[in-house]
Amino acid sequence: MKLPLPSPLRSRIVSTSRGEVTVRILHQDVSSLYPGMERYFVEAVLGEEVIASFRTNSYEYSPGVALTAEQAAFSHADDWEAHLAGDVAGFVEYHTPRHHYPAPDAPVTDVVVIQGSPRPDGNCAAIAGWVAEVVKERGLSVQVLYLDDLILHPCIGCYRCFNDGVCTFEDDMDPVYEALEHALLLAVVSPVYTNTVPAGLKAVMDRCQALHARRTITGTRPPDKGRSGLFFSVAGRVGTENFAAILPVATAFFSLVAYPLAATPCFDGMDHVPGIGAVDGARERVEGAVAASLDAILARDEVDGIPEEEA
Ligand SMILES: Cc1cc2nc3c(=O)[nH]c(=O)nc-3n(C[C@H](O)[C@H](O)[C@H](O)COP(=O)(O)O)c2cc1C
């Protein structure tokens, strides 16, 4: 869905030692996508160049905060006008953007496996290894992300990602975002922890709100065609009811990151066996799910060519 264009709210000219700078405030109503959300942009423009940009949105201001996004935008513009009139060089230096995304050195692969157990050598790790082997046998590239290796801050609900599509934190999520922008198949492997996913995996899921925000803001949600998702889970207890809560969590996550969920193989009773390797048919189920997903992706590529992001 296309976002409505921002409309001008105010525009003022400030005379500086480098020439005239226009400080403008723009407003964008995005409530068609996010209920009640309004975005405000404050921009300082010298000639054709935007020398400073501040963005804010109404979701940033929680109910107990005595400030609105609109007030914050106008207040910024007022401050900038005063600063520009006095010290334009200092203003430009202070507002030089310092982006940490995209992560240019992050590896990108055809398949990404997120191994969501904090145990690096447990059942989920075994499943992640089986997935990777099938992918490699097909001649495709794969990376397995061990969440225990990543240093991640949990989402703090600041909603700043709805301003420019970039999370406020600069940490090990940057390569994860990059990987999820490019992979055709995303496989997540998770143990059941208190009926849902472990905290580290939940942190990744919540932090992917930034990926969703970026795609919405820039209008680049990838086409569902040509991408696929798999969710594998293990539970200690016996019974499929142990996956009743985790499966809706996984479904919501795959929808958030735009990987249509193709299959959700689950394995219960892990506390009753030496390991998933000892469970008859487990490996074959995992390999079969991966092979079916890859077949579907590759068949679509043969027909349609490699899918590209929608403009
Ligand atoms: C903190 C914690 C919570 C757990 N909660 C559940 C649960 O709610 N239901 C269940 O069936 N098993 C539960 N388990 C057992 C794990 O799902 C099981 O041991 C699984 O095999 C662990 O996966 P891993 O070997 O990949 O680490 C829990 C284990 C831990 C450590």
PDBQT file of the ligand as one rigid body, heavy atoms in Angstrom, charges set to zero:
ROOT
HETATM    1  C1  LIG A 401      13.243 -22.361  30.892  1.00  0.00    +0.000 C 
HETATM    2  C2  LIG A 401      12.677 -23.577  30.239  1.00  0.00    +0.000 A 
HETATM    3  C3  LIG A 401      11.300 -23.644  30.032  1.00  0.00    +0.000 A 
HETATM    4  C4  LIG A 401      10.739 -24.758  29.423  1.00  0.00    +0.000 A 
HETATM    5  N1  LIG A 401       9.399 -24.783  29.245  1.00  0.00    +0.000 NA
HETATM    6  C5  LIG A 401       8.829 -25.861  28.651  1.00  0.00    +0.000 A 
HETATM    7  C6  LIG A 401       7.407 -25.913  28.450  1.00  0.00    +0.000 A 
HETATM    8  O1  LIG A 401       6.675 -24.983  28.760  1.00  0.00    +0.000 OA
HETATM    9  N2  LIG A 401       6.894 -27.013  27.864  1.00  0.00    +0.000 N 
HETATM   10  C7  LIG A 401       7.666 -28.071  27.463  1.00  0.00    +0.000 A 
HETATM   11  O2  LIG A 401       7.153 -29.028  26.933  1.00  0.00    +0.000 OA
HETATM   12  N3  LIG A 401       9.025 -28.046  27.632  1.00  0.00    +0.000 NA
HETATM   13  C8  LIG A 401       9.611 -26.963  28.209  1.00  0.00    +0.000 A 
HETATM   14  N4  LIG A 401      10.980 -26.916  28.377  1.00  0.00    +0.000 N 
HETATM   15  C9  LIG A 401      11.809 -28.038  27.874  1.00  0.00    +0.000 C 
HETATM   16  C10 LIG A 401      12.454 -27.715  26.522  1.00  0.00    +0.000 C 
HETATM   17  O3  LIG A 401      11.496 -27.362  25.546  1.00  0.00    +0.000 OA
HETATM   18  C11 LIG A 401      13.217 -28.937  26.015  1.00  0.00    +0.000 C 
HETATM   19  O4  LIG A 401      14.191 -29.314  26.954  1.00  0.00    +0.000 OA
HETATM   20  C12 LIG A 401      13.875 -28.727  24.657  1.00  0.00    +0.000 C 
HETATM   21  O5  LIG A 401      14.364 -29.958  24.183  1.00  0.00    +0.000 OA
HETATM   22  C13 LIG A 401      15.052 -27.756  24.747  1.00  0.00    +0.000 C 
HETATM   23  O6  LIG A 401      15.556 -27.521  23.448  1.00  0.00    +0.000 OA
HETATM   24  P1  LIG A 401      17.140 -27.503  23.134  1.00  0.00    +0.000 P 
HETATM   25  O7  LIG A 401      17.631 -28.878  23.400  1.00  0.00    +0.000 OA
HETATM   26  O8  LIG A 401      17.247 -27.138  21.705  1.00  0.00    +0.000 OA
HETATM   27  O9  LIG A 401      17.764 -26.488  24.029  1.00  0.00    +0.000 OA
HETATM   28  C14 LIG A 401      11.559 -25.827  29.004  1.00  0.00    +0.000 A 
HETATM   29  C15 LIG A 401      12.954 -25.751  29.209  1.00  0.00    +0.000 A 
HETATM   30  C16 LIG A 401      13.500 -24.646  29.820  1.00  0.00    +0.000 A 
HETATM   31  C17 LIG A 401      15.002 -24.583  30.032  1.00  0.00    +0.000 C 
ENDROOT
TORSDOF 0
